Amino acid sequence: MSRALAIPTDFPIQWRHAEDAARLWMQDRLHYPDQVTPLEFCLIEGAVDAGLTKAARAYAIPIAVHDRCINTYLYVHIAPLALSADESTKLAQASEAKLRTAMAQLAELWQGRWLPEIEAHLAAWHNFDLAAASLPALLAHLHETEHRFQRVWEIHFLLFLPSMYAISQFADLYAELFTEATPFDAYKLLTGFESKTLASGQALWVLSRQALASPVVHQILTTTPPDAVLMTLVQSAAGQAFLREFYAYLQEHGYRGDKLSLHYPFWVEDPAPVIKNLQNYIQQLICSPLLKQLYR
C-alpha cells in the first residue's frame, strides 16, 4: 500500500484543491529558480500555463498542466489525461499526425503567421505611453496585456512542441545511422543557427572591439566597477561617443533580461549585466594569447 509522504514542519502547505495533496509537484528551478510575486504567478498561471494547454490541445497531446505557488516558489504538475486504452491510441496517432504536419510547415508558419503577430504585439506594448495614460487607460492596457501575453505564450508552445518533436526525430535517425555515436552527437549538429540571442552576443562582441579601439574607453571598462561605468564614460568625448553606440545596442537588444521573472529589470532599464558581459569580453581578449594574435 502506498503511503503519502509527510509534509515537513518547516514547509507548511495549505492545498488550494484537495486533489493537489495526492499529486507530484516539482519546483520549476529551470525557469523560475527564485521566488515569484503574486502578480507574476497570476500571469504564469493565466498565460504560460494556459498557453501550453491550448497548444497541447491543438496538437492533440493528452496532458494536463497545473502550476501552484507554494511558499512563494513555483511548482508544476504535469499528468496525462485520464483516457481508455483505445482513446490513448487514437489520440497518439492524431497527435503524431498533427505534429508532423506542423513540423513540415514550421518555417512557413513562423515567417508568415506567428512572427508578424508577435511583432504586432511587441509594437502595441512599445507604442503605449505608460507615463501619460490615465488610470482607466492603464487598467484597460493591463487587461489587454493579459490577453496578449497568453497568446504570445500559446504561439511559443505552438512552435516549441513540433520543434522538439523534429529534434527528437533527428536524434533517433542519427542514432540509427551512426551506432557508435554518443547521445549528444546529434544535438551538436544543431548548434550555431542564427537567432536573436546569438545576434545579441555578436553585437556585444563588436561593441567590445570598439571599446578596445579607444584607449579612454578601454581604460574605463577595465578599471571601473560596473555600476560606475556609465557615469564615468559620460565625462569624456570618447566615452560619450561610445555611449551612443552602447545605447543603440540597448535599443536593439535590451528588451530582455537575464531571468524570466517580471520583477527583474530588462537590460534597457538596468544595463549592469550588459556592462559586466562587455567587461568580460574585453578581459578575455587581454588574457588570451590566441585572441591577441587574432585581433592585433
Residue pairs with C-beta under 8 A, 6 or more apart in sequence:
4 21
4 22
7 13
11 71
12 71
13 70
13 71
15 21
16 68
20 66
20 68
20 77
23 66
23 77
23 79
24 77
25 68
25 70
25 75
25 76
25 77
26 75
26 76
26 77
27 73
27 74
27 75
28 67
28 74
28 75
28 76
31 74
31 260
32 44
32 73
32 74
32 260
32 261
33 259
34 259
34 261
35 72
35 73
36 44
36 69
36 72
36 73
36 74
36 261
37 262
37 263
38 69
39 262
40 261
40 262
40 263
41 67
41 69
41 74
43 146
43 149
43 262
44 67
44 74
45 67
46 146
46 150
47 146
47 149
47 150
47 152
47 153
48 67
48 153
49 65
49 66
49 67
50 150
50 153
50 154
51 150
51 151
51 152
51 153
51 154
51 155
51 156
51 157
52 65
52 153
52 157
53 64
53 65
54 154
54 157
55 154
55 156
55 157
55 158
55 160
55 161
56 62
56 63
56 65
56 157
56 161
58 98
58 158
59 95
59 98
59 99
59 102
59 161
59 162
60 91
60 94
60 95
60 98
61 95
61 161
62 80
62 81
62 83
62 88
62 91
62 92
62 95
63 78
63 79
63 80
63 81
64 78
64 79
64 80
64 81
65 76
65 77
65 78
66 76
66 77
66 78
66 79
67 74
67 75
67 76
67 77
68 74
68 75
68 76
68 77
69 75
83 91
99 161
99 162
99 165
100 165
102 109
102 158
102 161
102 162
103 162
103 163
103 165
103 166
103 169
106 159
106 162
106 163
106 166
109 158
109 159
110 159
114 155
114 158
114 159
117 151
117 155
118 152
118 155
121 148
121 151
121 152
124 144
124 148
125 145
125 148
128 141
130 138
130 141
133 141
167 187
167 190
170 186
170 190
171 183
171 186
171 187
174 181
174 185
174 186
174 189
175 181
175 183
175 186
178 185
192 198
196 253
199 253
200 253
200 256
203 249
203 252
203 253
204 249
204 253
204 274
204 277
204 278
204 281
205 281
207 245
207 246
207 249
207 278
208 278
208 281
208 282
208 285
209 295
210 217
210 242
210 245
211 217
211 218
211 221
211 242
211 278
211 282
212 218
212 282
212 285
212 295
214 238
214 241
214 242
216 236
216 238
216 239
217 233
217 238
217 239
217 242
218 282
220 229
220 232
220 233
220 239
221 229
221 275
221 278
221 279
221 282
222 279
222 282
222 283
222 286
224 232
226 272
226 275
226 276
226 279
227 272
229 275
229 279
230 243
230 271
230 275
232 239
233 239
233 240
233 242
233 243
233 246
234 240
234 243
246 271
246 274
249 274
250 267
250 268
250 271
250 274
251 268
253 267
254 266
254 267
254 268
254 271
254 274
255 266
255 267
255 268
256 266
256 267
257 264
257 265
257 266
257 267
257 273
258 264
258 273
267 273
267 274
284 291
285 291
285 292
285 295
286 292
